[in-house]
Amino acid sequence: MKIKKIFKYSRLSMSLLLLGIILFLAGCSSDVESKTQDQSITTIKTVLEHQFTGPDQEFVEGLDNTEKLEQYYEERYKAYFTDEMDNKFISAHAYDYLLMAHNNGQQIKVDTVSVEREKSTEGSYSFKMAVLYGEDGSNQKSAEVSGKVIFNKEGKITSIKYLNDGGLSEELSNS
């Protein structure tokens, strides 16, 4: 009779211990996923800040010096993109808005950014941001820019697409 009770308590203890381990592991995996999401959101905000704030003096100096411009982009973007996407991003998107602003004597600046994880695709996020633009110190206008960013398992950006720039490129190039 005592052996059955001991066995019963041992089984109960083992079940509770196993349940505790499972709950602990589930909590740890949730923390890792949450930290990855937080890092991805921080990365998106950082990349957008770099791309939509300026032009600063370093960018302007780089326009006449290819080596300086390459260094400028490497410092700002390389850590966040896969090698392939880094090259594509720089050649297709990185300087567009800053160059348009510079050519028309304007400044642009990120005002607010909101980022949401898309549940339908792993590593996919959508963003919306308000970008202020105009001559430095004057009444600035605002444009809403939206897009999507996709990360690989290593936390590097593999795709960034601008879905709508709220007329920002048109405004900057027509000023």
N, C-alpha and C positions, 0 to 999 in steps of 0.2 A: 504494500500500500504506500509506504514512504517513497519507494523508488518511482512509483507512478506520479506522485506529487512533485518530486524533484525533477523528473523528466518534463512534466507539464510546465513547471516554472522555468526550466531551461529553454523550452520551446518558446514560451512567451517572451523571455528575456532576449533570445536570439531574434525573434520577429521584431521586437521593438528596436533592437540594435540595428538590424537591417533596414528598417523603416527610417531610422535616424540618419543612417549613412546615405540612403537614397535622397532624403530631403536636403541633406547637406550638399550633396553633389549637384542636385537640381538648382539650389541656390547659388552655388559657385558658377555653374554654367550660365545662369541668368546674369550674374555680375559681369562675366567676361563679355557676353553679348551686349550688355548695356554699355560697358566701357568702349567696345568697338564702335557702337552707334554714336556715342558721345565724341569719340575721336574723329569719326567720319564727318559729323556735323561741324566740328571745329575746323577740319580740313576744308570743307566746302566754304565756310565763312571766310577763312583766310585767303583762299584762292580768289574768291569774288572781291574781297577787299583790295587785293593787289591789282586785279584787273580793272576795277571800276573806281579807283581813287588816284587822282593825279591830273595831269602829268607832273611828276616831280623833277627836280633838277637832274638827277641821275639818269632818268629816262631821256630827257631832252639832250643831254650830253652824248648819250648812246646813239642818238639818231645820226650823228656824224662819225661814229666810230663803231663798226660792226662788232669788234672784239668786246668793247664795253657793253654793248647792247646784249650780246650773248651772255656775258657774265651777269648782267642785270636780271635776265630771265632765269638763268640757272639758279641764282640765289633765291628767287621768289617762287619758282614752280617745280624744280627738279625733284625735290623730296616728296612731292605729293602725287606725282604721276608715274605710270609705268614708262619705261624708256620710249617705247613706240608712241604712246599717247603724248608724252612730253613734246616730242618733235612735231606731232600733228597739231597739238594745241598752240605751240609757239608760232608755227607757220600759218595757222588758220585763224586764231582768235586772240591771242595774248595781247597784241598791241592795237587792235582795231579801234577801240573806244578811246584809248589814251591818245593815239595819233590823230584821230578826228578832232578831239578836244584841243589838242595842241595846235593843229593847223588853223583852228578858228578862234584862238585866243580864249578858250574856255577851260574851266576846271570841272571835274566830275568827282563825286564822293558818294560812297555807300552811306545811306541813312539808316535803313533797317534791313535785316535779313531774317527770313523764317525758313526753316528747313524741316521737312517731314520725311520719315522713312516710308517707302512704299511697300506695303505688305505683299503685293503680288509678285515682286521680283526681289530675290535676295541681293543685298548690296546696292539697291537702287533707292535714290532719294530725289525728291522734287524740292525746288526752292522758289521763293518769290522774294524780291528785294526792291526797295525804293532807292533810286539813284538820283541825287541832286546834281544839277548841271547849270552852268552859266558862267559869266565872267566872274573872276575872283572878287568877292566882296559885294557883288551886286545881288539883286533879287534873283534867287535861283528857282528854277522850275524842277519838277520831279517827274520821273518816269518809272513805271513798274516793269521790272525785268523778271522773267520766269524761265525755268529750265529744269533739266534732269541731269543727275550725275550717277554714274555706276562705278562701284568699287570692286576690285577682285578680293580674294580671300586674304591677301597680304596687306590689305588696307590702302592700296594704291588706286588712283583714279584710272579707269580704263575707257571712260566715255564721259563727255560733257556736251550737252546740247542746249542751246538757247531756243526756247519755243516762241518767245515773244519778248521784244525789247521795249515795248510800249512807245515806239516811235523815237527812241533815244538816238539811234544811228542817223535817222533822217534829220532830227533836230540839230545834232552836232555837225553834220556835214553841210547843212543849209545856212548855218549862222554866219 
